[in-house]
Amino acid sequence: MADASVSAIPLSRSVAVGGLALNLRDLRPQDATAVVALHRQVFGPGADAPWFAWKYGPSTEQGVGQGVGAWHGDALVACCAGLPRTLWRAGESVRGLQIGDVMVHPDWRGILTRRGAFFHTSESFYASRLGAAPGRPFQVGFGFPSQRHLRLAVLLKLLHDGGSVDALHWPVQQAPDLTLPWHWRWRAIDPAHPRFDRVADAAWHTMRAAAGRWTMGQRDANYLRWRYALRPPVAPQAPARYRFFELTRAWPFAGSGLAVLDLRAATACWLDWVGPLDWMPMASRACRLEAARCGATGLSAWASPPVAQGLAGTGIARRELCAGFGMPLASDLHPDQSTCSGWWMMGGDTDFL
């Protein structure tokens, strides 16, 4: 995961919301129990101590996440947090902040909504982290809010409305039309295998070189391992949540790409692709084949507009809006960079799928 060479501005201040005092301050390691409890209350089961360590732990193999919490006495009532994410645009790296875990205790959602716990926590987090270099550790923030959250954040002048991300759906029952041409190969690859880093880094190098004007998050071996292989299981002894597959072409030239799939449900989920962008139609066919082999009835994938464009003509049965795309106004952005039409993003660019 990325690290920041510029520290965030230390934050600790008090505000009044509905006549009640809230203390706003940076999250600390000892806040793990409170963050997990609020996350479970807002989003349901799924967060626990290993999840917090994976996401917010400070080591190089952890997420190095950070955030701001709003406290009423000893109770955490709101939180806005994010993960460092190296972004690439036109061949240059940009320090990004992937926004997540934006949550407000149910008892505080209706209190002065326009300047309530949600506003103060989010505004404080963005203002203390985002902006032009070298004064701020991160230059660009982005996230995948619900449409309701996005509308509220735009109203409060916290986020740009960057558009939406769609879920694409393919059927997988028609196996006869899903064969791969003879010169393509598809096989599982274990992130613990010695050649995984070489394959992943080479695929990422090819992908980054082809990105052109699009903005995309770094997808090297270190990131892939943290995002997928090191994510704590949903339960002890549970089967792997994510599986990696290598797509290769023996002719006319050798090369590799990596796909990440979640094959546990009736509708398999294609979370990520790393490799040549013009291979995506063939990768989608291989993913459908793998889903069929695992007994799934369908395949889905989140797709920003450039991803959807690259998958046009691949037999998509339907598409539906699945998330908004929001960018904090505090980001150091040109106006033409504030929509997702120029961002190459899939479901793996979230932290929750």
C-alpha positions in Angstrom: 0.0 0.0 0.0 1.0 3.6 -0.5 2.6 5.8 2.1 2.6 9.6 2.3 5.7 11.6 2.6 3.7 14.6 3.9 1.9 14.2 7.2 -1.7 15.2 7.6 -2.4 18.2 9.7 -3.1 16.9 13.3 -6.7 17.4 14.0 -8.5 17.9 17.3 -11.3 20.4 17.7 -14.9 20.7 19.0 -18.1 21.7 17.3 -21.7 22.0 18.4 -24.4 20.0 16.7 -28.0 20.4 17.9 -26.7 21.9 21.1 -24.5 18.9 21.8 -20.7 19.0 21.8 -18.7 16.8 19.4 -15.0 16.4 19.5 -13.4 15.8 16.1 -10.0 14.1 16.1 -7.9 11.8 14.0 -8.5 8.1 14.5 -5.9 6.2 16.6 -5.0 2.5 16.8 -6.8 2.3 20.2 -10.1 3.3 18.5 -10.4 0.0 16.7 -13.1 -1.4 19.0 -15.2 1.8 18.5 -14.8 1.9 14.8 -15.7 -1.8 14.4 -18.8 -1.4 16.6 -20.0 1.6 14.6 -19.3 -0.1 11.3 -21.3 -3.2 12.3 -24.2 -1.0 13.5 -24.3 1.0 10.2 -23.3 -1.7 7.6 -24.0 -4.9 9.4 -21.7 -7.8 10.2 -18.3 -8.1 8.5 -16.0 -5.8 10.4 -13.8 -7.1 13.2 -10.4 -6.6 14.8 -8.5 -8.4 11.9 -10.4 -6.3 9.4 -9.4 -3.1 11.2 -5.7 -4.2 11.2 -5.8 -5.1 7.5 -7.3 -1.8 6.6 -5.8 0.7 9.1 -2.7 -1.1 10.3 0.6 0.9 9.9 2.9 -1.8 8.4 3.8 -2.0 4.8 1.6 -5.1 4.4 -1.4 -3.3 5.8 -3.7 -0.6 4.5 -2.2 2.4 6.4 -5.7 3.9 6.4 -6.5 7.0 8.3 -9.6 8.9 9.3 -11.4 11.4 11.5 -14.0 10.5 14.1 -16.6 12.6 15.8 -17.0 11.7 19.5 -19.8 12.6 21.9 -18.2 11.9 25.2 -16.7 8.4 24.9 -19.0 7.4 22.1 -17.9 7.4 18.4 -21.0 8.8 16.5 -19.5 9.5 13.1 -16.5 8.6 11.0 -14.9 9.5 7.6 -11.8 7.5 6.6 -9.7 6.6 3.6 -6.9 4.5 2.2 -3.8 5.8 0.5 -3.9 4.7 -3.2 -1.3 5.6 -5.8 -3.1 6.8 -9.0 -1.6 7.0 -12.5 -2.6 9.6 -15.1 -0.8 10.2 -18.4 2.2 8.3 -17.1 2.6 10.2 -13.9 1.8 9.1 -10.4 -0.6 11.0 -8.2 -1.1 10.6 -4.5 -4.7 9.4 -4.1 -7.0 8.9 -1.1 -9.7 6.2 -1.5 -12.6 7.4 0.6 -14.5 4.7 2.7 -16.1 4.0 6.0 -18.2 7.1 5.9 -20.7 6.4 8.6 -23.0 8.1 11.1 -24.7 6.5 14.1 -28.5 6.2 13.4 -29.3 8.5 16.4 -27.3 11.3 14.9 -28.5 11.3 11.3 -31.4 13.6 11.7 -29.7 16.3 13.8 -29.1 19.4 11.7 -28.3 17.4 8.6 -26.8 20.3 6.7 -24.2 20.9 9.4 -24.4 17.7 11.4 -22.0 15.0 12.3 -21.7 13.8 8.7 -20.7 17.3 7.4 -18.2 18.1 10.1 -16.5 14.8 10.1 -16.2 14.6 6.3 -15.2 18.2 5.8 -12.5 18.0 8.5 -11.1 14.8 7.0 -11.0 16.2 3.5 -9.6 19.6 4.5 -6.8 18.0 6.6 -5.7 15.5 3.9 -6.5 16.7 0.4 -5.1 19.6 -1.7 -2.1 20.7 -3.7 1.3 19.3 -3.1 3.5 19.7 -1.1 1.2 21.1 1.5 -1.2 18.1 1.7 -0.3 14.3 1.7 -2.9 13.5 -0.9 -3.9 15.4 -4.1 -7.0 13.5 -5.3 -9.8 11.8 -3.3 -12.4 9.5 -4.8 -15.0 7.1 -3.5 -18.1 5.1 -4.4 -21.0 6.5 -2.4 -24.6 5.5 -2.7 -26.8 7.8 -4.7 -28.4 9.2 -1.6 -25.0 9.8 0.1 -23.7 11.5 -3.1 -26.7 13.8 -3.4 -26.3 14.9 0.2 -22.5 15.4 -0.1 -23.0 17.5 -3.3 -25.7 19.6 -1.5 -23.3 20.2 1.4 -20.5 21.1 -1.1 -18.3 18.2 0.0 -18.1 16.2 -3.2 -18.2 16.6 -6.9 -20.8 14.4 -8.6 -18.5 12.4 -10.8 -21.3 10.4 -12.4 -21.9 6.7 -11.8 -20.5 3.2 -12.0 -22.6 0.4 -13.6 -22.8 -3.3 -12.9 -22.5 -5.3 -16.1 -24.2 -8.8 -16.2 -23.4 -11.7 -18.5 -25.2 -15.1 -18.7 -22.9 -18.1 -18.4 -25.3 -21.1 -19.2 -24.5 -21.1 -22.9 -21.3 -23.0 -22.6 -20.8 -23.9 -26.3 -20.1 -20.3 -27.3 -17.7 -19.7 -24.5 -14.7 -21.7 -25.7 -11.3 -19.9 -25.9 -9.4 -19.8 -29.2 -6.6 -22.4 -29.4 -3.7 -19.9 -28.8 -5.2 -18.6 -25.5 -4.5 -20.2 -22.1 -6.3 -19.7 -18.8 -5.2 -21.1 -15.4 -5.4 -20.4 -11.7 -2.4 -18.8 -10.1 -1.7 -18.7 -6.4 -0.5 -15.3 -4.9 1.9 -17.4 -2.8 3.6 -18.9 -5.8 7.1 -17.6 -6.6 6.2 -16.5 -10.1 3.1 -14.4 -9.0 5.0 -11.2 -8.4 6.8 -11.4 -11.8 3.5 -12.1 -13.6 1.5 -9.4 -11.8 4.2 -6.7 -12.1 4.7 -7.4 -15.8 0.9 -7.3 -16.4 0.7 -4.0 -14.5 3.6 -2.5 -16.5 1.7 -3.3 -19.7 -1.5 -2.0 -18.4 -0.1 1.3 -17.1 1.7 1.9 -20.4 -1.6 1.5 -22.3 -3.6 3.7 -19.9 -3.2 6.9 -21.9 -5.2 9.8 -20.5 -7.2 7.6 -18.2 -6.7 7.7 -14.4 -6.3 4.3 -12.8 -5.2 2.9 -9.5 -1.9 1.1 -9.2 -2.3 -2.7 -9.5 1.2 -4.1 -8.9 1.8 -7.4 -7.0 2.1 -5.7 -3.6 -1.3 -4.0 -4.0 -3.0 -7.1 -5.3 -1.6 -9.2 -2.5 -2.8 -6.7 0.2 -6.2 -6.1 -1.4 -7.2 -9.7 -2.1 -4.8 -12.3 -0.6 -4.3 -10.7 2.8 -7.9 -9.6 3.4 -9.1 -11.5 6.5 -11.5 -14.3 5.8 -15.2 -13.8 6.6 -14.9 -16.7 9.1 -12.2 -19.1 10.3 -11.6 -21.9 7.9 -13.8 -20.2 5.3 -12.8 -20.8 1.6 -10.8 -18.2 -0.2 -12.9 -15.1 -1.0 -10.9 -14.2 -4.1 -9.2 -16.3 -6.7 -6.5 -15.2 -9.3 -6.4 -16.5 -12.9 -3.7 -15.9 -15.5 -4.7 -15.4 -19.1 -1.8 -15.9 -21.6 -1.5 -15.7 -25.4 1.1 -18.0 -26.9 0.8 -16.4 -30.4 1.5 -14.0 -32.0 3.5 -12.9 -28.9 3.7 -14.1 -25.3 2.1 -12.1 -22.6 0.0 -12.4 -19.5 -2.9 -10.8 -17.7 -4.5 -11.4 -14.3 -8.2 -11.6 -13.5 -9.6 -11.6 -9.9 -12.9 -13.5 -9.3 -15.2 -14.1 -6.4 -16.8 -17.4 -7.2 -18.7 -18.1 -4.1 -22.2 -17.0 -5.2 -24.7 -17.9 -7.9 -23.7 -14.8 -9.7 -19.9 -14.8 -9.9 -18.2 -11.4 -9.5 -15.3 -10.3 -11.7 -13.5 -7.8 -9.5 -10.3 -6.8 -11.3 -8.2 -7.1 -14.4 -4.5 -6.4 -14.7 -3.0 -6.6 -18.2 -3.4 -5.5 -21.8 -6.6 -3.4 -22.1 -7.4 -4.8 -25.5 -7.5 -8.3 -23.9 -10.5 -7.5 -21.8 -13.1 -9.0 -24.2 -11.2 -12.3 -24.1 -10.8 -12.0 -20.4 -14.5 -11.6 -20.0 -15.1 -14.8 -22.0 -12.6 -16.7 -19.8 -14.3 -15.4 -16.7 -17.6 -16.6 -17.9 -16.1 -20.0 -18.6 -14.7 -20.2 -15.1 -18.0 -19.0 -13.6 -19.8 -21.8 -15.5 -17.3 -24.4 -14.3 -18.0 -23.3 -10.7 -21.8 -23.7 -11.1 -22.7 -20.0 -11.3 -25.6 -18.9 -13.4 -24.2 -15.4 -14.2 -21.2 -13.1 -14.1 -21.2 -9.5 -13.0 -18.6 -6.7 -12.9 -18.5 -3.1 -11.8 -17.4 -0.9 -14.7 -16.6 2.8 -15.0 -17.3 4.2 -18.5 -13.9 3.3 -20.0 -14.2 -0.2 -18.7 -17.7 -0.6 -20.0 -16.5 0.8 -23.4 -13.8 -1.8 -23.5 -16.3 -4.6 -22.8 -18.9 -3.5 -25.4 -19.9 -6.4 -27.7 -19.1 -9.1 -25.2 -22.6 -10.4 -24.8 -23.7 -8.2 -21.8 -27.3 -9.1 -21.0 -28.0 -6.0 -18.9 -26.4 -3.1 -17.0 -27.6 -1.3 -14.0 -26.4 1.6 -11.9 -24.6 0.3 -8.8 -22.8 3.3 -7.2 -22.1 6.9 -7.6 -18.6 8.3 -8.1 -17.7 11.2 -5.8 -14.5 13.3 -5.5 -14.0 15.7 -2.6 -14.0 19.4 -3.6 -10.8 19.7 -1.6 -9.0 17.6 -4.2 -6.4 19.3 -6.5 -8.4 18.7 -9.7 -8.9 20.4 -13.0 -12.6 20.8 -13.8 -12.3 18.2 -16.7 -11.0 15.6 -14.2 -13.9 15.6 -11.9 -16.0 12.9 -13.6 -15.5 9.2 -13.8 -15.6 9.3 -17.7 -11.8 9.4 -17.5 -11.3 6.9 -14.7 -10.6 3.2 -15.3 -12.3 1.5 -12.3 -13.7 -1.9 -11.4 -15.2 -3.4 -8.3 -11.8 -4.1 -6.8 -11.2 -0.4 -6.6 -13.6 -0.4 -3.7 -12.5 -1.8 -0.4 -15.8 -3.6 0.4 -16.6 -5.9 -2.5 
